[in-house]
Amino acid sequence: ILEKLMDKHPIIPLILEYRTVSKLKSTYVDGLIPLISSTDGKVHAHFNQTVTTTGRISCTEPNLQNIPIRTELGRRFRRYFIPRREDSVLIDADYSQIELRILAHMSGDAAMTEAFLSGEDIHTVTASQVFGVPLAEVTPELRKRAKAVNFGIVYGIGDFSLAADIGVTKREAKAYIDSYLEKYSGIKEFMDGAKEQARRTGYVMTLYGRRRYIPEITSPRAPLRAFGERVAMNSPIQGTAADIIKIAMINP
């Protein structure tokens, strides 16, 4: 709400700046300093295997997966994490668009699979498909909207949330989602199938056979049922990504 009021009064941006600095100080200065080991002067985080419901590794005391990067002030905190030896480096490695690639594989959707196999930027291809413009005419704004739809679909996003994310009306957001599911019909079939399996068996599975039970999907309460449906659509994808990354971490 404050961001929407930025130009209404000069104190608004100052409040937002204060909150940003205050959050950085409390979390990454006041919060990190007590966690430095008195024995060796290092920070030893805890990596948890079985805390998240999707199987992703989580990190606590401190959460090294949450060191800021979006702002210049926040990025400065990354300078304080250094390797123990001068001839060593810290590496940040991740798979490129792994969840969308898993979605293409699990759904078998021909259009999305071809987009990845062609080597084209998946968000540009999606923008071209959904908005009906040639690849060469996809603007940065259209790509941004397509990216929001791509990742939103993975998390079972609705028209209300998508509209808020990309700054369009609810009707426009619904049209984007409908167009997306029409162009990528295999994804819609996969999502519907995941929900049906969860209702029938009470769980969904990753590609490696790890189950997540979803009792919420048969709840008499509509909000809980809707939550269960989102979980049913997302868990096989996010869970498979977690499985793949864990396997990659231990394989030589």
Salt bridges, closest charged atoms under 4 A:
ASP30 OD2 - LYS25 NZ 2.86
ASP40 OD2 - HIS44 NE2 2.82
GLU61 OE1 - HIS46 NE2 3.65
GLU72 OE1 - ARG75 NH2 3.21
GLU72 OE2 - ARG79 NH2 3.57
ASP87 OD1 - ARG85 NE 3.61
GLU99 OE2 - ARG56 NH2 2.77
ASP121 OD2 - ARG143 NE 2.89
GLU141 OE2 - ARG145 NE 3.07
ASP178 OD2 - LYS174 NZ 2.83
ASP192 OD2 - LYS188 NZ 2.97
ASP192 OD1 - LYS195 NZ 3.78
GLU196 OE1 - ARG199 NH1 3.69
GLU229 OE2 - ARG199 NH2 2.93
ASP243 OD1 - ARG210 NH2 2.66
